[in-house]
Amino acid sequence: MNIIESGIKDTNIYLTLSNNWVTIRNKTKQKLDPKFLGPYKILYYGPFYTYKLTDAKNNILKILVNHNRLQQANVENELTVKQWTKGVGRQEKVQKEVQKEVIPDGG
């Protein structure tokens, strides 16, 4: 039975299998931000075409992500996967610089 015969219009059938790697479309994209975040690994398929994901360091995302925001990622070796984007690291660096400016020296 193919997709047309079954009446399924969703073309993301490959996402229903767990342990696939995907990227998430960035909805809050601003200037110079990446279009996609990830890669993330699918843990399980939830209700209403949603997915529970983990990042490369096995940190589980707190939210369920709709299938419309997902795109398949090509990961060759699962043991050496790193985050492809630097969104969180950049924010932490800015916060550390602000803290250094605010804290006065004791001398």
Order of alpha helices (4+ residues) and beta strands (2+ residues): alpha-beta-beta-beta-beta-beta-alpha
